[in-house]
């Protein structure tokens, strides 16, 4: 099952060091032999390379779980991402809950989809997505990711392949923390429909200026009295109201997801707000609306320069 929610890998295995003390040469009993190591469940992972594309980077980690016990194993797998808000999908495990490290990297705690037979292996594939723009040189994330099963942990580095294909001698990757979106909304004219009501679309475009961590975009809109609660196209979930913009008495507001997931650095996404007004609405200038977007699903800090807010006029056609 695929669950929604980088590059060499070093497998970390536990080693036990046995220390013995010197014994007397006089008829001292021989030390007892150390017990054989118990069979266990172990995990290996990798490799992971983040490949440059038109929209940021994508890559995957293949974690192989070895069941060396005499019983079927159906347990949990813990996946810690190397960079905040970069886990995209998980295959082979589901029912995930999320925790976070102190530096805001997600820890996905998932259940395996199928039991692993005694002596057998299972595979969990974790796909990652980063908004960082491709570079002419490779980069390496400051933290490793990990996959843990039954106390066995495999860790992996996150390396960004350069646009020339190299992963050698990567430079340290420093991710932005603050959002830097630029939002542009166009004016709208509501036209009469066959049932006498009015409708129109507000085209909105948003450009992302940084690689700040996020999983998706959200948007809010406030419209003047006389306009119904807006919806969004392409379709996504909307709720009534917003805490992102001021809403005066009589005004309507909606908060919506923006389809398309993560928005890559220096990329632009377009969508429409769909506005409607009841039959009998007077023609002419109806008022001014306001919209904003923000990076959501991650620890990106909000911007304060106002570039993520724009206004537009609403006219009702005669």
C-alpha positions as CSV (number, residue, x, y, z in Angstrom):
1,X,0.0,0.0,0.0
2,X,1.2,3.5,-0.8
3,X,1.0,5.9,2.1
4,X,1.0,9.7,1.5
5,X,2.2,12.0,4.2
6,X,17.9,10.9,-0.5
7,X,23.5,9.4,-1.7
8,X,25.2,6.7,0.0
9,X,23.8,4.9,3.0
10,X,25.6,3.6,6.1
11,X,23.9,0.7,7.8
12,X,24.2,0.9,11.6
13,X,24.4,-2.5,13.3
14,X,25.0,-3.1,16.9
15,X,28.3,-4.7,17.9
16,X,28.9,-6.3,21.3
17,X,32.4,-6.1,22.8
18,X,33.2,-8.9,25.2
19,X,35.8,-8.2,27.8
20,X,37.4,-10.9,30.0
21,X,39.7,-10.5,32.9
22,X,42.8,-12.4,33.5
23,X,42.4,-15.6,35.5
24,X,44.6,-17.2,38.0
25,X,47.0,-19.9,36.7
26,X,46.1,-22.1,39.7
27,X,43.2,-24.4,38.9
28,X,40.8,-21.6,38.2
29,X,37.8,-22.8,36.2
30,X,37.6,-21.8,32.6
31,X,35.3,-18.9,31.8
32,X,31.9,-19.9,30.5
33,X,31.5,-19.5,26.7
34,X,29.5,-16.4,25.7
35,X,26.0,-17.3,24.6
36,X,25.2,-17.2,20.9
37,X,23.6,-14.1,19.6
38,X,19.9,-14.4,19.4
39,X,18.2,-14.3,16.0
40,X,16.9,-10.8,15.3
41,X,15.1,-8.6,12.8
42,X,17.5,-6.2,11.1
43,X,17.2,-3.5,8.5
44,X,19.5,-2.1,5.7
45,X,18.7,0.9,3.6
46,X,19.8,2.8,0.6
47,X,21.2,4.2,-1.5
48,X,19.5,7.6,-1.7
49,X,20.2,10.3,-4.2
50,X,18.0,13.3,-4.8
51,X,17.7,13.7,-8.5
52,X,17.3,17.2,-10.0
53,X,14.2,17.8,-12.1
54,X,12.1,20.6,-13.5
55,X,10.4,20.9,-10.1
56,X,13.0,20.6,-7.4
57,X,14.4,17.1,-6.5
58,X,13.0,13.7,-6.0
59,X,14.5,10.4,-4.7
60,X,13.8,7.2,-2.8
61,X,15.2,5.0,-0.1
62,X,14.7,1.2,-0.3
63,X,14.7,-0.3,3.2
64,X,15.1,-4.1,3.3
65,X,14.0,-5.8,6.5
66,X,15.5,-9.2,7.3
67,X,13.6,-11.6,9.7
68,X,16.2,-14.0,11.1
69,X,13.8,-15.2,13.8
70,X,11.8,-18.4,13.9
71,X,8.4,-16.5,13.9
72,X,6.7,-14.3,11.3
73,X,7.3,-10.7,11.9
74,X,4.6,-8.0,11.5
75,X,5.8,-4.9,13.3
76,X,6.4,-1.3,13.0
77,X,9.0,0.7,11.0
78,X,10.2,4.2,12.1
79,X,11.4,6.5,9.3
80,X,13.1,9.8,10.2
81,X,13.6,12.1,7.2
82,X,16.9,13.9,6.7
83,X,15.3,17.2,5.9
84,X,12.0,18.7,7.2
85,X,8.9,18.1,5.2
86,X,10.5,15.9,2.5
87,X,8.8,12.5,3.0
88,X,6.4,12.2,0.0
89,X,5.0,8.6,0.0
90,X,5.7,5.3,1.7
91,X,5.1,1.9,0.0
92,X,5.1,-1.4,2.0
93,X,3.9,0.2,5.2
94,X,0.8,2.2,6.2
95,X,-1.3,3.5,9.1
96,X,1.4,6.0,9.8
97,X,1.4,8.5,12.6
98,X,3.9,11.4,12.8
99,X,6.2,12.7,15.4
100,X,9.1,15.2,15.0
101,X,12.7,15.6,16.0
102,X,13.7,18.8,17.9
103,X,14.8,20.3,14.5
104,X,11.4,19.6,13.0
105,X,12.2,16.6,10.9
106,X,9.3,14.2,10.6
107,X,9.3,10.7,12.1
108,X,6.8,8.5,10.4
109,X,5.8,5.5,12.6
110,X,4.1,2.9,10.3
111,X,2.9,-0.6,10.4
112,X,4.2,-3.1,7.8
113,X,1.6,-4.1,5.2
114,X,2.5,-7.8,5.3
115,X,4.1,-10.2,7.7
116,X,7.7,-11.2,6.9
117,X,8.2,-15.0,7.0
118,X,10.9,-16.6,9.2
119,X,14.2,-16.2,7.4
120,X,12.5,-13.9,4.8
121,X,12.8,-10.3,3.8
122,X,10.4,-7.4,3.3
123,X,10.8,-4.1,1.5
124,X,9.6,-0.6,2.4
125,X,10.2,2.1,-0.2
126,X,10.2,5.7,1.0
127,X,10.0,8.5,-1.6
128,X,11.2,12.0,-0.9
129,X,10.6,15.4,-2.5
130,X,12.6,18.6,-2.0
131,X,11.8,22.1,-3.3
132,X,15.5,23.0,-3.6
133,X,16.4,24.2,-7.1
134,X,19.0,22.2,-9.0
135,X,22.6,23.4,-8.8
136,X,25.7,22.9,-10.9
137,X,27.4,21.3,-7.9
138,X,26.2,18.4,-5.6
139,X,25.1,19.1,-2.0
140,X,24.7,17.0,1.1
141,X,22.1,17.5,3.9
142,X,23.5,18.3,7.4
143,X,21.6,15.4,9.0
144,X,21.2,11.7,8.0
145,X,17.8,10.0,7.8
146,X,17.2,6.7,9.5
147,X,15.0,3.6,9.2
148,X,14.5,1.7,12.4
149,X,12.9,-1.8,12.9
150,X,12.9,-3.6,16.2
151,X,15.9,-1.7,17.5
152,X,18.0,-2.2,14.3
153,X,18.7,1.1,12.6
154,X,20.1,2.0,9.1
155,X,21.0,5.6,8.4
156,X,21.4,7.3,5.1
157,X,22.8,10.5,3.8
158,X,20.8,12.9,1.6
159,X,22.8,14.0,-1.4
160,X,21.6,16.3,-4.1
161,X,22.9,15.3,-7.5
162,X,24.2,18.2,-9.6
163,X,22.7,19.1,-12.9
164,X,25.8,17.7,-14.6
165,X,25.2,14.3,-12.9
166,X,27.9,14.5,-10.2
167,X,27.6,13.4,-6.6
168,X,31.3,13.7,-5.8
169,X,32.6,16.2,-3.2
170,X,29.2,17.6,-2.3
171,X,29.0,21.0,-0.6
172,X,27.0,21.4,2.6
173,X,23.3,22.1,1.9
174,X,21.8,25.0,3.8
175,X,18.0,25.2,3.6
176,X,16.0,28.4,3.9
177,X,13.6,28.7,6.8
178,X,11.4,31.6,5.7
179,X,8.7,31.6,3.0
180,X,9.2,34.1,0.1
181,X,6.1,33.8,-2.0
182,X,4.8,36.4,-4.6
183,X,1.1,36.3,-5.2
184,X,-0.7,37.9,-8.2
185,X,-4.5,38.0,-8.5
186,X,-6.4,39.4,-11.5
187,X,-9.6,41.3,-11.5
188,X,-12.8,39.4,-12.2
189,X,-16.1,40.1,-13.9
190,X,-19.1,38.1,-12.8
191,X,-21.4,37.2,-15.7
192,X,-25.1,36.1,-15.7
193,X,-25.8,32.3,-15.9
194,X,-29.0,30.8,-17.3
195,X,-30.5,30.5,-13.8
196,X,-30.0,34.2,-13.2
197,X,-27.1,33.9,-10.8
198,X,-23.6,35.3,-11.6
199,X,-20.2,33.6,-11.7
200,X,-16.6,34.4,-12.5
201,X,-13.0,33.3,-11.9
202,X,-10.2,35.1,-10.1
203,X,-6.9,33.9,-11.7
204,X,-4.2,33.6,-9.1
205,X,-0.5,32.8,-9.6
206,X,2.1,32.2,-6.9
207,X,5.8,32.1,-7.2
208,X,8.1,30.5,-4.6
209,X,11.4,32.3,-4.0
210,X,13.0,29.9,-1.6
211,X,13.4,26.2,-0.7
212,X,11.8,26.7,2.7
213,X,10.4,23.3,4.0
214,X,6.7,22.6,3.3
215,X,4.6,19.8,1.9
216,X,1.9,21.8,0.1
217,X,0.3,25.2,-0.5
218,X,-2.8,26.7,1.1
219,X,-4.7,29.8,0.1
220,X,-7.3,32.1,1.6
221,X,-9.7,34.6,0.0
222,X,-12.0,37.3,1.4
223,X,-14.8,38.7,-0.7
224,X,-17.2,41.7,-0.1
225,X,-20.8,41.4,0.9
226,X,-23.0,40.1,-1.9
227,X,-20.5,37.4,-3.0
228,X,-21.0,33.8,-1.9
229,X,-18.2,31.7,-0.2
230,X,-15.6,31.1,-2.9
231,X,-14.3,27.6,-4.1
232,X,-11.1,26.8,-5.9
233,X,-10.0,25.2,-9.2
234,X,-8.4,22.8,-9.7
235,X,-10.7,21.3,-7.0
236,X,-9.4,20.9,-3.5
237,X,-10.7,21.0,0.0
238,X,-12.1,24.4,1.3
239,X,-13.4,25.4,4.7
240,X,-15.3,28.6,5.6
241,X,-13.4,31.4,7.2
242,X,-9.8,32.3,7.6
243,X,-7.4,33.5,10.2
244,X,-4.9,34.7,7.6
245,X,-6.7,37.9,6.5
246,X,-9.0,40.5,8.2
247,X,-12.7,39.7,7.6
248,X,-15.1,42.6,8.1
249,X,-18.8,42.1,9.0
250,X,-20.8,40.8,6.1
251,X,-17.7,39.6,4.1
252,X,-17.2,36.0,3.3
253,X,-14.0,34.1,3.4
254,X,-12.7,30.6,2.4
255,X,-9.4,28.7,3.2
256,X,-8.5,26.1,0.6
257,X,-5.7,23.7,-0.3
258,X,-3.9,24.3,-3.6
259,X,-3.6,21.2,-5.7
260,X,-0.1,20.1,-6.8
261,X,1.7,19.5,-3.5
262,X,5.0,21.0,-2.8
263,X,6.0,24.1,-4.8
264,X,9.6,24.1,-6.0
265,X,12.0,27.0,-5.5
266,X,11.6,29.5,-8.3
267,X,8.6,27.7,-9.7
268,X,5.1,29.2,-10.3
269,X,1.7,27.7,-9.8
270,X,-1.6,29.0,-11.1
271,X,-5.2,28.4,-9.9
272,X,-8.6,30.1,-9.9
273,X,-11.0,31.1,-7.2
274,X,-14.5,30.6,-8.4
275,X,-16.9,33.4,-7.3
276,X,-20.7,33.4,-7.4
277,X,-23.4,35.9,-6.6
278,X,-27.1,35.5,-6.3
279,X,-29.7,36.5,-8.9
280,X,-30.7,40.1,-8.6
281,X,-27.2,41.3,-7.7
282,X,-26.8,44.9,-9.0
283,X,-24.6,45.4,-11.9
284,X,-21.4,47.4,-11.8
285,X,-18.5,47.5,-9.4
286,X,-19.3,45.3,-6.5
287,X,-16.1,45.7,-4.4
288,X,-12.6,44.5,-3.7
289,X,-11.4,41.1,-2.6
290,X,-8.1,40.0,-1.1
291,X,-6.2,36.7,-1.3
292,X,-3.0,35.2,0.2
293,X,-1.1,31.9,0.0
294,X,1.4,30.3,2.3
295,X,3.7,27.3,2.6
296,X,1.9,24.6,4.6
297,X,2.6,21.2,6.1
298,X,6.1,22.1,7.3
299,X,8.1,24.4,9.6
300,X,8.6,27.3,7.1
301,X,8.2,30.6,8.9
302,X,5.7,33.1,7.7
303,X,6.8,36.1,5.6
304,X,6.1,39.6,6.6
305,X,6.9,41.7,3.4
306,X,3.3,41.5,2.1
307,X,4.3,40.0,-1.3
308,X,2.1,37.0,-0.4
309,X,-1.0,39.1,-0.4
310,X,-2.8,40.7,-3.4
311,X,-6.2,42.5,-4.0
312,X,-8.6,42.4,-6.9
313,X,-11.8,44.1,-8.0
314,X,-15.1,42.4,-8.6
315,X,-17.5,43.7,-11.3
316,X,-20.9,42.4,-12.1
317,X,-21.7,42.5,-15.8
318,X,-25.0,44.0,-17.0
